[in-house]
């Protein structure tokens, strides 16, 4: 790919993906009635997006006809990580605070996976994509962390 501007829908829709988590954080903080739903929805949304990233990384490896295991394992690890973050709730353990913190940290670090995949492949993504990914991951990761940190304070 060349270093060109991204299509407007990619930028606007990509950045709009931060808003559901912002809404969850606001609801969790200001509404006792909606607090639990907001925490649950925020955790599920973060896990869903992490799994979505795994799908993107899988497709990248597929399109490159990748023979090395690393990119494939990274793609699968993202989806399994999202799933694992939801297991404590399913098992009745302490939830969702620790899962939200873990998901927030992984989302914040996810552009490093993009960078790894770009250097491992034959073609680097445009700088504009890496910049957008950093903004999306920074926004969603930070909001998810805040939601996780707020969980014990809300109890």
DSSP file (Angstrom, degrees, kcal/mol; ACC not computed):
  #  RESIDUE AA STRUCTURE BP1 BP2  ACC     N-H-->O    O-->H-N    N-H-->O    O-->H-N    TCO  KAPPA ALPHA  PHI   PSI    X-CA   Y-CA   Z-CA
    1    1 A X              0   0    0      0, 0.0   123,-0.2     0, 0.0     2,-0.2   0.000 360.0 360.0 360.0 148.1    0.0    0.0    0.0
    2    2 A X        -     0   0    0    124,-0.1     2,-1.8     1,-0.1   124,-0.2  -0.500 360.0-100.8 -86.7 162.3    1.1    3.5   -0.6
    3    3 A X  S    S+     0   0    0     -2,-0.2     2,-0.3   123,-0.2    -1,-0.1  -0.601  73.8 136.3 -82.3  80.1    1.3    6.2    2.0
    4    4 A X        -     0   0    0     -2,-1.8   124,-0.3     1,-0.1   125,-0.2  -0.759  61.7 -80.6-121.8 168.5   -2.0    7.9    1.0
    5    5 A X        -     0   0    0     -2,-0.3     2,-0.1     1,-0.1    -1,-0.1  -0.383  49.3-115.6 -67.0 146.7   -5.0    9.2    2.9
    6    6 A X        -     0   0    0      1,-0.1    -1,-0.1    -2,-0.1     5,-0.0  -0.474  38.6 -87.9 -79.7 154.7   -7.5    6.7    4.1
    7    7 A X    >>  -     0   0    0     -2,-0.1     4,-1.7     1,-0.1     3,-0.6  -0.357  38.2-118.6 -60.6 142.8  -11.0    6.7    2.7
    8    8 A X  H 3> S+     0   0    0      1,-0.2     4,-2.9     2,-0.2     5,-0.3   0.869 111.9  55.7 -53.6 -43.6  -13.3    9.0    4.7
    9    9 A X  H 3> S+     0   0    0      1,-0.2     4,-2.5     2,-0.2     5,-0.5   0.897 105.5  53.1 -59.6 -37.5  -15.7    6.2    5.8
   10   10 A X  H <> S+     0   0    0     -3,-0.6     4,-1.5     2,-0.2    -1,-0.2   0.915 114.2  41.8 -62.2 -42.1  -12.7    4.2    7.2
   11   11 A X  H  X S+     0   0    0     -4,-1.7     4,-2.6     2,-0.2     5,-0.2   0.960 119.5  41.5 -70.2 -51.9  -11.7    7.2    9.3
   12   12 A X  H  X S+     0   0    0     -4,-2.9     4,-1.8     1,-0.2    -2,-0.2   0.924 120.6  41.2 -66.6 -45.1  -15.1    8.3   10.5
   13   13 A X  H  X S+     0   0    0     -4,-2.5     4,-0.7    -5,-0.3    -1,-0.2   0.873 114.4  53.8 -71.2 -35.4  -16.5    4.8   11.2
   14   14 A X  H >< S+     0   0    0     -4,-1.5     3,-0.9    -5,-0.5    -2,-0.2   0.948 112.8  42.1 -61.4 -48.9  -13.3    3.7   12.7
   15   15 A X  H >< S+     0   0    0     -4,-2.6     3,-1.7     1,-0.2     4,-0.3   0.808 105.2  64.6 -69.6 -29.0  -13.2    6.6   15.2
   16   16 A X  H >X S+     0   0    0     -4,-1.8     3,-1.2     1,-0.3     4,-0.5   0.711  84.0  77.9 -67.7 -16.8  -16.9    6.2   15.9
   17   17 A X  T << S+     0   0    0     -3,-0.9     4,-0.4    -4,-0.7    -1,-0.3   0.608  84.5  63.7 -65.9 -10.8  -16.1    2.8   17.4
   18   18 A X  T <> S+     0   0    0     -3,-1.7     4,-1.7     1,-0.1     3,-0.4   0.768  86.3  73.9 -80.7 -27.4  -14.9    4.7   20.5
   19   19 A X  H <> S+     0   0    0     -3,-1.2     4,-2.6    -4,-0.3     5,-0.2   0.843  86.8  57.5 -62.5 -39.7  -18.4    6.1   21.2
   20   20 A X  H  X S+     0   0    0     -4,-0.5     4,-2.1     1,-0.2    -1,-0.2   0.913 110.3  46.1 -58.3 -38.6  -20.1    2.9   22.6
   21   21 A X  H  > S+     0   0    0     -3,-0.4     4,-2.3    -4,-0.4    -1,-0.2   0.875 110.5  52.7 -71.6 -35.5  -17.3    2.6   25.2
   22   22 A X  H  X S+     0   0    0     -4,-1.7     4,-2.4     2,-0.2    -2,-0.2   0.912 109.6  49.7 -63.3 -41.5  -17.6    6.3   26.1
   23   23 A X  H  X S+     0   0    0     -4,-2.6     4,-2.8     1,-0.2     5,-0.2   0.910 109.6  51.4 -62.9 -42.7  -21.4    5.8   26.6
   24   24 A X  H  X S+     0   0    0     -4,-2.1     4,-2.5    -5,-0.2    -2,-0.2   0.910 110.4  48.8 -60.7 -42.5  -20.8    2.8   28.8
   25   25 A X  H  X S+     0   0    0     -4,-2.3     4,-1.8     2,-0.2    -2,-0.2   0.930 112.5  47.4 -64.2 -45.2  -18.3    4.8   30.9
   26   26 A X  H  X S+     0   0    0     -4,-2.4     4,-2.6     1,-0.2     5,-0.3   0.938 114.4  46.9 -61.8 -47.0  -20.7    7.7   31.3
   27   27 A X  H  X S+     0   0    0     -4,-2.8     4,-1.9     1,-0.2     7,-0.3   0.894 110.8  52.3 -62.6 -40.2  -23.6    5.4   32.2
   28   28 A X  H  < S+     0   0    0     -4,-2.5    -1,-0.2    -5,-0.2    -2,-0.2   0.860 116.2  40.2 -64.5 -34.4  -21.6    3.4   34.7
   29   29 A X  H  < S+     0   0    0     -4,-1.8    -2,-0.2    -5,-0.2    -1,-0.2   0.857 124.7  32.0 -84.1 -37.0  -20.5    6.6   36.5
   30   30 A X  H  < S+     0   0    0     -4,-2.6     2,-0.5    -5,-0.2    -3,-0.2   0.626 111.7  57.3-101.3 -13.6  -23.7    8.6   36.5
   31   31 A X     X  -     0   0    0     -4,-1.9     4,-0.7    -5,-0.3    -1,-0.2  -0.925  45.9-175.1-128.7 111.7  -26.5    6.0   36.7
   32   32 A X  T  4 S+     0   0    0     -2,-0.5     4,-0.4     1,-0.2     3,-0.2   0.829  92.3  57.6 -67.3 -29.9  -26.9    3.4   39.4
   33   33 A X  T  4 S+     0   0    0      1,-0.2     4,-0.2     2,-0.1    -1,-0.2   0.874 117.3  30.7 -67.0 -37.7  -29.8    2.0   37.5
   34   34 A X  T  > S+     0   0    0     -7,-0.3     4,-2.6     1,-0.1    -1,-0.2   0.362  91.9 103.0-101.9   2.3  -27.7    1.4   34.3
   35   35 A X  H  X S+     0   0    0     -4,-0.7     4,-2.3    -3,-0.2     5,-0.2   0.918  82.4  42.2 -57.0 -53.5  -24.4    0.7   36.0
   36   36 A X  H  > S+     0   0    0     -4,-0.4     4,-2.6     1,-0.2     5,-0.2   0.917 115.6  50.1 -64.0 -42.9  -24.2   -3.1   35.8
   37   37 A X  H  > S+     0   0    0     -4,-0.2     4,-3.0     1,-0.2    -1,-0.2   0.904 110.5  51.0 -60.8 -40.6  -25.5   -3.1   32.2
   38   38 A X  H  X S+     0   0    0     -4,-2.6     4,-2.3     2,-0.2    -2,-0.2   0.902 111.2  47.1 -65.6 -41.6  -22.9   -0.5   31.2
   39   39 A X  H  X S+     0   0    0     -4,-2.3     4,-2.1    -5,-0.2    -2,-0.2   0.927 115.5  45.5 -64.8 -44.7  -20.0   -2.5   32.8
   40   40 A X  H  X S+     0   0    0     -4,-2.6     4,-2.7     2,-0.2     5,-0.2   0.936 114.2  47.8 -64.1 -46.3  -21.2   -5.7   31.1
   41   41 A X  H  X S+     0   0    0     -4,-3.0     4,-2.6    -5,-0.2    -1,-0.2   0.894 111.4  51.3 -63.1 -39.5  -21.8   -4.0   27.7
   42   42 A X  H  X S+     0   0    0     -4,-2.3     4,-2.2    -5,-0.2    -1,-0.2   0.896 111.4  47.2 -64.3 -40.1  -18.4   -2.3   27.9
   43   43 A X  H  X S+     0   0    0     -4,-2.1     4,-2.3     2,-0.2    -2,-0.2   0.935 114.3  46.1 -67.1 -46.1  -16.6   -5.6   28.7
   44   44 A X  H  X S+     0   0    0     -4,-2.7     4,-2.5     1,-0.2    -2,-0.2   0.894 112.2  51.7 -63.5 -39.2  -18.4   -7.4   25.9
   45   45 A X  H  X S+     0   0    0     -4,-2.6     4,-2.6    -5,-0.2    -1,-0.2   0.929 110.2  47.7 -64.8 -44.5  -17.7   -4.6   23.4
   46   46 A X  H  X S+     0   0    0     -4,-2.2     4,-2.2     1,-0.2    -1,-0.2   0.913 113.6  47.8 -62.7 -41.9  -14.0   -4.6   24.2
   47   47 A X  H  X S+     0   0    0     -4,-2.3     4,-2.2     2,-0.2    -1,-0.2   0.892 111.3  51.7 -64.9 -39.3  -13.9   -8.4   23.8
   48   48 A X  H  X S+     0   0    0     -4,-2.5     4,-2.4     2,-0.2    -2,-0.2   0.922 110.3  47.5 -62.5 -45.6  -15.8   -8.1   20.6
   49   49 A X  H  X S+     0   0    0     -4,-2.6     4,-2.4     2,-0.2    -2,-0.2   0.888 110.0  52.8 -65.9 -38.5  -13.4   -5.5   19.1
   50   50 A X  H  X S+     0   0    0     -4,-2.2     4,-1.9     2,-0.2    -1,-0.2   0.917 110.8  47.3 -62.1 -41.9  -10.4   -7.6   20.2
   51   51 A X  H  X S+     0   0    0     -4,-2.2     4,-1.9     2,-0.2    -2,-0.2   0.888 109.0  54.7 -65.2 -38.7  -11.8  -10.6   18.4
   52   52 A X  H  X S+     0   0    0     -4,-2.4     4,-2.1     2,-0.2    -2,-0.2   0.912 106.3  51.6 -59.0 -43.9  -12.6   -8.3   15.3
   53   53 A X  H  X S+     0   0    0     -4,-2.4     4,-2.6     1,-0.2    -1,-0.2   0.905 106.0  54.9 -60.7 -41.0   -8.9   -7.3   15.3
   54   54 A X  H  X S+     0   0    0     -4,-1.9     4,-2.2     1,-0.2    -1,-0.2   0.894 106.9  51.1 -58.4 -39.5   -7.9  -11.0   15.3
   55   55 A X  H  X S+     0   0    0     -4,-1.9     4,-2.3     2,-0.2    -1,-0.2   0.889 109.1  50.3 -64.5 -39.5  -10.1  -11.5   12.3
   56   56 A X  H  X S+     0   0    0     -4,-2.1     4,-2.3     1,-0.2    -2,-0.2   0.926 111.9  47.4 -62.8 -43.8   -8.4   -8.6   10.5
   57   57 A X  H  X S+     0   0    0     -4,-2.6     4,-2.1     2,-0.2    -2,-0.2   0.862 110.3  53.0 -67.6 -34.7   -5.0  -10.1   11.3
   58   58 A X  H  X S+     0   0    0     -4,-2.2     4,-2.4    -5,-0.2    -1,-0.2   0.930 109.9  48.0 -63.1 -45.8   -6.1  -13.5   10.1
   59   59 A X  H  X S+     0   0    0     -4,-2.3     4,-3.1     1,-0.2     5,-0.2   0.888 108.7  54.5 -64.4 -38.7   -7.2  -12.0    6.8
   60   60 A X  H  X S+     0   0    0     -4,-2.3     4,-1.8     1,-0.2    -1,-0.2   0.938 110.6  45.7 -57.8 -46.9   -3.9  -10.2    6.5
   61   61 A X  H  <>S+     0   0    0     -4,-2.1     5,-2.8     1,-0.2     4,-0.4   0.890 113.4  50.3 -64.4 -38.9   -2.0  -13.4    6.9
   62   62 A X  H ><5S+     0   0    0     -4,-2.4     3,-1.2     1,-0.2    -2,-0.2   0.933 110.0  48.7 -65.1 -46.5   -4.3  -15.2    4.5
   63   63 A X  H 3<5S+     0   0    0     -4,-3.1    -1,-0.2     1,-0.3    -2,-0.2   0.818 113.3  48.0 -64.7 -30.1   -4.0  -12.5    1.8
   64   64 A X  T 3<5S-     0   0    0     -4,-1.8    -1,-0.3    -5,-0.2    -2,-0.2   0.513 107.8-127.6 -85.5  -4.7   -0.2  -12.6    2.2
   65   65 A X  T < 5 -     0   0    0     -3,-1.2    -3,-0.2    -4,-0.4    -2,-0.1   0.932  36.4-157.8  55.5  46.4   -0.2  -16.4    2.0
   66   66 A X      < -     0   0    0     -5,-2.8    -1,-0.2     1,-0.1    55,-0.0  -0.316  24.3-176.1 -62.5 130.5    1.7  -16.4    5.2
   67   67 A X        +     0   0    0     -3,-0.1    -1,-0.1    -2,-0.1     2,-0.1   0.630  57.4  90.1-100.4 -20.1    3.7  -19.5    5.9
   68   68 A X  S  > S-     0   0    0      1,-0.1     4,-0.5     4,-0.0     3,-0.1  -0.475  72.8-136.6 -79.8 152.0    5.1  -18.6    9.3
   69   69 A X  H  > S+     0   0    0      1,-0.2     4,-2.8    -2,-0.1     5,-0.3   0.793  87.5  79.3 -76.7 -30.3    3.1  -19.4   12.5
   70   70 A X  H  > S+     0   0    0      1,-0.2     4,-2.4     2,-0.2     5,-0.2   0.882  93.6  44.0 -51.8 -54.1    3.5  -16.1   14.2
   71   71 A X  H  > S+     0   0    0      1,-0.2     4,-1.9     2,-0.2    -1,-0.2   0.884 115.9  48.8 -61.4 -37.2    0.9  -14.0   12.4
   72   72 A X  H  X S+     0   0    0     -4,-0.5     4,-2.2    -3,-0.2    -2,-0.2   0.916 111.8  48.5 -67.6 -42.9   -1.7  -16.9   12.6
   73   73 A X  H  X S+     0   0    0     -4,-2.8     4,-2.7     1,-0.2    -2,-0.2   0.883 109.8  52.7 -64.8 -38.5   -1.1  -17.4   16.3
   74   74 A X  H  X S+     0   0    0     -4,-2.4     4,-1.7    -5,-0.3    -1,-0.2   0.916 109.3  49.4 -62.4 -43.1   -1.4  -13.7   17.0
   75   75 A X  H  X S+     0   0    0     -4,-1.9     4,-1.3     1,-0.2    -2,-0.2   0.918 114.6  43.7 -62.8 -44.3   -4.7  -13.6   15.1
   76   76 A X  H  X S+     0   0    0     -4,-2.2     4,-2.7     1,-0.2     5,-0.3   0.885 108.7  58.3 -69.2 -38.6   -6.1  -16.6   17.1
   77   77 A X  H  X S+     0   0    0     -4,-2.7     4,-2.5     1,-0.2    -1,-0.2   0.855 102.3  55.4 -60.7 -35.2   -4.7  -15.2   20.4
   78   78 A X  H  X S+     0   0    0     -4,-1.7     4,-2.0     2,-0.2    -1,-0.2   0.945 111.4  42.0 -63.8 -47.8   -6.7  -12.0   20.0
   79   79 A X  H  X S+     0   0    0     -4,-1.3     4,-2.0     1,-0.2    -2,-0.2   0.916 117.0  47.3 -66.8 -42.3  -10.0  -13.9   19.6
   80   80 A X  H  X S+     0   0    0     -4,-2.7     4,-2.8     1,-0.2    -1,-0.2   0.854 109.6  54.9 -67.5 -33.5   -9.2  -16.3   22.4
   81   81 A X  H  X S+     0   0    0     -4,-2.5     4,-1.8    -5,-0.3    -1,-0.2   0.902 107.8  48.7 -65.3 -41.2   -8.1  -13.5   24.6
   82   82 A X  H  X S+     0   0    0     -4,-2.0     4,-0.7     2,-0.2    -2,-0.2   0.913 113.6  47.2 -62.7 -42.8  -11.5  -11.7   24.2
   83   83 A X  H >X S+     0   0    0     -4,-2.0     3,-1.1     1,-0.2     4,-0.9   0.921 110.4  51.8 -63.6 -45.3  -13.2  -15.0   25.0
   84   84 A X  H >X S+     0   0    0     -4,-2.8     4,-0.6     1,-0.3     3,-0.5   0.833 102.1  60.7 -63.1 -32.4  -11.1  -15.6   28.0
   85   85 A X  H 3< S+     0   0    0     -4,-1.8     4,-0.3     1,-0.2    -1,-0.3   0.750 106.2  47.8 -67.2 -21.9  -11.8  -12.1   29.4
   86   86 A X  H XX S+     0   0    0     -3,-1.1     4,-1.6    -4,-0.7     3,-0.5   0.647  91.3  82.0 -90.9 -16.8  -15.5  -13.1   29.5
   87   87 A X  H <X S+     0   0    0     -4,-0.9     4,-2.2    -3,-0.5     6,-0.2   0.871  81.3  60.9 -60.2 -40.8  -15.0  -16.4   31.2
   88   88 A X  H 3<>S+     0   0    0     -4,-0.6     5,-2.6     1,-0.2     4,-0.5   0.899 106.9  47.5 -55.7 -38.2  -14.8  -15.0   34.8
   89   89 A X  H X45S+     0   0    0     -3,-0.5     3,-1.1    -4,-0.3    -1,-0.2   0.930 110.8  50.7 -65.8 -44.7  -18.3  -13.6   34.5
   90   90 A X  H 3<5S+     0   0    0     -4,-1.6    -1,-0.2     1,-0.3    -2,-0.2   0.826 113.4  46.2 -62.2 -31.2  -19.6  -16.9   33.1
   91   91 A X  T 3<5S-     0   0    0     -4,-2.2    -1,-0.3     2,-0.0    -2,-0.2   0.446 115.6-113.3 -92.5  -1.6  -18.0  -18.8   36.0
   92   92 A X  T < 5 +     0   0    0     -3,-1.1    -3,-0.2    -4,-0.5     3,-0.1   0.658  69.8 138.0  80.6  15.6  -19.3  -16.4   38.6
   93   93 A X      < -     0   0    0     -5,-2.6    -1,-0.2    -6,-0.2     2,-0.1  -0.180  69.8 -53.1 -82.1-178.9  -15.8  -15.1   39.6
   94   94 A X  S    S-     0   0    0      2,-0.1     2,-0.3     3,-0.0    -1,-0.2  -0.365  80.6-147.7 -56.4 126.2  -14.9  -11.5   40.3
   95   95 A X        -     0   0    0     -3,-0.1   -55,-0.1    -2,-0.1    -9,-0.0  -0.980  36.2 -10.5-161.8 152.8  -16.0   -9.6   37.3
   96   96 A X  S  > S+     0   0    0     -2,-0.3     4,-2.9   -57,-0.1     5,-0.3  -0.975 104.9  70.0-102.9   2.1  -15.9   -7.4   35.2
   97   97 A X  H  > S+     0   0    0      1,-0.2     4,-2.3     2,-0.2     5,-0.2   0.902 103.7  42.3 -49.6 -57.2  -13.2   -5.0   36.6
   98   98 A X  H  > S+     0   0    0      1,-0.2     4,-2.5     2,-0.2    -1,-0.2   0.889 115.9  50.6 -60.4 -37.9  -10.1   -7.3   36.1
   99   99 A X  H  > S+     0   0    0      2,-0.2     4,-2.8     1,-0.2    -1,-0.2   0.905 109.6  50.5 -65.6 -40.3  -11.3   -8.3   32.7
  100  100 A X  H  X S+     0   0    0     -4,-2.9     4,-2.7     2,-0.2    -2,-0.2   0.905 110.9  49.0 -63.8 -41.1  -11.9   -4.7   31.6
  101  101 A X  H  X S+     0   0    0     -4,-2.3     4,-2.4    -5,-0.3    -2,-0.2   0.944 113.3  46.8 -63.6 -46.7   -8.4   -3.7   32.8
  102  102 A X  H  X S+     0   0    0     -4,-2.5     4,-2.4     1,-0.2    -2,-0.2   0.930 114.4  46.8 -61.4 -45.8   -6.8   -6.6   30.9
  103  103 A X  H  X S+     0   0    0     -4,-2.8     4,-2.8     1,-0.2     5,-0.2   0.905 110.7  53.1 -62.8 -41.3   -8.8   -5.9   27.8
  104  104 A X  H  X S+     0   0    0     -4,-2.7     4,-2.3    -5,-0.2    -1,-0.2   0.918 110.5  46.7 -60.1 -44.3   -8.0   -2.2   28.0
  105  105 A X  H  X S+     0   0    0     -4,-2.4     4,-1.8     2,-0.2    -1,-0.2   0.917 113.3  48.3 -64.8 -43.2   -4.3   -2.9   28.2
  106  106 A X  H  X S+     0   0    0     -4,-2.4     4,-1.0     1,-0.2    -2,-0.2   0.913 111.9  49.5 -64.5 -41.7   -4.4   -5.4   25.3
  107  107 A X  H >< S+     0   0    0     -4,-2.8     3,-0.6     1,-0.2     4,-0.4   0.906 109.2  52.4 -64.1 -40.1   -6.3   -2.9   23.2
  108  108 A X  H 3< S+     0   0    0     -4,-2.3     3,-0.4     1,-0.2    -1,-0.2   0.871 114.7  42.5 -61.8 -35.3   -3.8   -0.2   24.0
  109  109 A X  H >X S+     0   0    0     -4,-1.8     3,-2.0     1,-0.2     4,-0.6   0.558  86.9  96.9 -87.1  -8.7   -1.0   -2.4   22.9
  110  110 A X  H XX S+     0   0    0     -4,-1.0     4,-1.5    -3,-0.6     3,-0.9   0.781  71.5  65.5 -58.8 -30.6   -2.8   -3.8   19.8
  111  111 A X  H 3> S+     0   0    0     -3,-0.4     4,-2.4    -4,-0.4    -1,-0.3   0.787  93.0  64.0 -62.2 -21.9   -1.1   -1.3   17.4
  112  112 A X  H <> S+     0   0    0     -3,-2.0     4,-2.4     2,-0.2    -1,-0.2   0.859 100.0  52.0 -65.8 -33.5    2.2   -3.1   18.2
  113  113 A X  H <X S+     0   0    0     -3,-0.9     4,-2.8    -4,-0.6    -2,-0.2   0.904 108.2  50.8 -66.8 -40.7    0.7   -6.2   16.6
  114  114 A X  H  X S+     0   0    0     -4,-1.5     4,-2.3     2,-0.2    -2,-0.2   0.918 110.9  48.8 -60.3 -42.6   -0.1   -4.2   13.5
  115  115 A X  H  X S+     0   0    0     -4,-2.4     4,-2.3     2,-0.2    -2,-0.2   0.919 111.2  49.6 -64.0 -43.7    3.5   -3.0   13.4
  116  116 A X  H  X S+     0   0    0     -4,-2.4     4,-1.9     1,-0.2    -2,-0.2   0.931 112.5  47.3 -59.6 -46.8    4.8   -6.5   13.9
  117  117 A X  H  X S+     0   0    0     -4,-2.8     4,-1.1     1,-0.2    -1,-0.2   0.857 110.6  52.8 -65.4 -34.4    2.6   -7.8   11.1
  118  118 A X  H  < S+     0   0    0     -4,-2.3    -1,-0.2    -5,-0.2    -2,-0.2   0.901 113.0  42.9 -67.8 -40.0    3.6   -4.9    8.8
  119  119 A X  H  < S+     0   0    0     -4,-2.3    -2,-0.2     1,-0.2    -1,-0.2   0.773 113.4  53.0 -77.5 -24.1    7.3   -5.6    9.3
  120  120 A X  H  < S+     0   0    0     -4,-1.9    -1,-0.2    -5,-0.2    -2,-0.2   0.700 105.4  67.8 -80.8 -19.2    6.7   -9.4    8.9
  121  121 A X  S  < S-     0   0    0     -4,-1.1     3,-0.1    -5,-0.2   -60,-0.0  -0.236  88.6-111.8 -96.3-176.1    4.9   -9.0    5.6
  122  122 A X  S    S+     0   0    0      1,-0.2     2,-0.4    -2,-0.1    -1,-0.1   0.719  99.6  43.1 -88.1 -22.8    5.9   -7.9    2.2
  123  123 A X  S    S-     0   0    0      0, 0.0     2,-0.3     0, 0.0    -1,-0.2  -0.986  74.1-140.4-129.9 131.7    3.9   -4.6    2.2
  124  124 A X        -     0   0    0     -2,-0.4     3,-0.1  -123,-0.2    -9,-0.1  -0.648  26.6-114.8 -86.2 143.3    3.6   -2.1    4.9
  125  125 A X        -     0   0    0     -2,-0.3    -1,-0.1   -11,-0.2  -122,-0.1  -0.337  46.2 -84.1 -69.2 160.3    0.3   -0.4    5.6
  126  126 A X    >>  -     0   0    0   -124,-0.2     4,-1.7     1,-0.1     3,-0.9  -0.289  33.3-118.6 -63.4 151.2    0.1    3.3    4.9
  127  127 A X  H 3> S+     0   0    0      1,-0.3     4,-2.2     2,-0.2     5,-0.2   0.836 115.5  62.2 -58.0 -32.3    1.3    5.6    7.7
  128  128 A X  H 3> S+     0   0    0   -124,-0.3     4,-2.2     1,-0.2    -1,-0.3   0.854 102.1  50.5 -64.4 -33.8   -2.3    7.0    7.8
  129  129 A X  H <> S+     0   0    0     -3,-0.9     4,-3.0     2,-0.2    -2,-0.2   0.933 110.1  48.7 -67.8 -45.1   -3.6    3.5    8.7
  130  130 A X  H  X S+     0   0    0     -4,-1.7     4,-2.0     1,-0.2    -2,-0.2   0.873 111.9  50.4 -63.3 -36.2   -1.1    3.2   11.6
  131  131 A X  H  X S+     0   0    0     -4,-2.2     4,-1.9     2,-0.2    -1,-0.2   0.922 112.0  46.4 -66.5 -44.6   -2.0    6.6   12.8
  132  132 A X  H  X S+     0   0    0     -4,-2.2     4,-2.9     2,-0.2     5,-0.2   0.921 111.2  52.1 -63.5 -44.1   -5.7    5.8   12.7
  133  133 A X  H  X S+     0   0    0     -4,-3.0     4,-3.0     1,-0.2     5,-0.3   0.898 108.1  52.0 -59.5 -40.5   -5.1    2.5   14.5
  134  134 A X  H  X S+     0   0    0     -4,-2.0     4,-2.3    -5,-0.2    -1,-0.2   0.905 112.3  45.4 -63.9 -40.5   -3.2    4.3   17.2
  135  135 A X  H  X S+     0   0    0     -4,-1.9     4,-2.4     2,-0.2     5,-0.2   0.916 115.5  46.1 -69.0 -42.8   -6.1    6.7   17.8
  136  136 A X  H  X S+     0   0    0     -4,-2.9     4,-2.6     2,-0.2     5,-0.3   0.948 117.3  43.1 -64.9 -47.8   -8.7    4.0   17.8
  137  137 A X  H  X S+     0   0    0     -4,-3.0     4,-2.6    -5,-0.2     5,-0.3   0.889 114.3  51.4 -66.1 -39.3   -6.7    1.7   20.1
  138  138 A X  H  X S+     0   0    0     -4,-2.3     4,-2.0    -5,-0.3     5,-0.2   0.922 114.3  42.9 -63.6 -44.2   -5.8    4.6   22.3
  139  139 A X  H  X S+     0   0    0     -4,-2.4     4,-2.3     2,-0.2     5,-0.2   0.959 120.7  38.9 -67.3 -51.7   -9.4    5.8   22.7
  140  140 A X  H  X S+     0   0    0     -4,-2.6     4,-2.3    -5,-0.2     5,-0.2   0.908 117.7  49.7 -68.0 -41.7  -11.0    2.4   23.2
  141  141 A X  H  X S+     0   0    0     -4,-2.6     4,-2.3    -5,-0.3    -1,-0.2   0.918 112.8  46.7 -63.6 -43.6   -8.2    1.1   25.3
  142  142 A X  H  X S+     0   0    0     -4,-2.0     4,-2.6    -5,-0.3    -2,-0.2   0.926 113.4  47.8 -65.2 -45.5   -8.2    4.1   27.6
  143  143 A X  H  X S+     0   0    0     -4,-2.3     4,-2.3    -5,-0.2    -1,-0.2   0.886 112.1  50.4 -63.1 -38.4  -11.9    4.1   28.0
  144  144 A X  H  X S+     0   0    0     -4,-2.3     4,-2.2     2,-0.2    -1,-0.2   0.912 110.6  49.4 -66.4 -41.9  -11.9    0.4   28.7
  145  145 A X  H  X S+     0   0    0     -4,-2.3     4,-2.8     2,-0.2     5,-0.2   0.931 110.7  50.0 -60.0 -46.1   -9.2    0.8   31.4
  146  146 A X  H  X S+     0   0    0     -4,-2.6     4,-2.4     1,-0.2    -2,-0.2   0.894 109.7  51.1 -60.5 -40.2  -11.2    3.7   33.0
  147  147 A X  H  X S+     0   0    0     -4,-2.3     4,-1.1     2,-0.2    -1,-0.2   0.903 112.3  46.8 -63.9 -40.6  -14.3    1.5   33.0
  148  148 A X  H  X S+     0   0    0     -4,-2.2     4,-0.6     1,-0.2    -2,-0.2   0.880 113.4  47.6 -68.6 -38.5  -12.3   -1.3   34.7
  149  149 A X  H  X S+     0   0    0     -4,-2.8     4,-0.6     1,-0.2     3,-0.3   0.857 110.7  52.9 -70.0 -34.5  -10.7    1.1   37.2
  150  150 A X  H  X S+     0   0    0     -4,-2.4     4,-1.7    -5,-0.2    -1,-0.2   0.746  89.6  82.1 -71.7 -23.7  -14.2    2.6   38.0
  151  151 A X  H >X S+     0   0    0     -4,-1.1     4,-0.8     1,-0.2     3,-0.6   0.910  94.6  40.4 -52.7 -53.9  -15.7   -0.8   38.7
  152  152 A X  H 3< S+     0   0    0     -4,-0.6     3,-0.4    -3,-0.3    -1,-0.2   0.832 113.5  55.8 -68.0 -27.0  -14.5   -1.2   42.3
  153  153 A X  H 3< S+     0   0    0     -4,-0.6    -1,-0.2     1,-0.2    -2,-0.2   0.778 104.8  53.4 -72.0 -25.0  -15.2    2.5   43.0
  154  154 A X  H <<        0   0    0     -4,-1.7    -1,-0.2    -3,-0.6    -2,-0.2   0.659 360.0 360.0 -84.2 -16.7  -18.9    2.0   41.9
  155  155 A X     <        0   0    0     -4,-0.8    -1,-0.2    -3,-0.4    -2,-0.1   0.487 360.0 360.0 -71.1 360.0  -19.6   -0.9   44.2
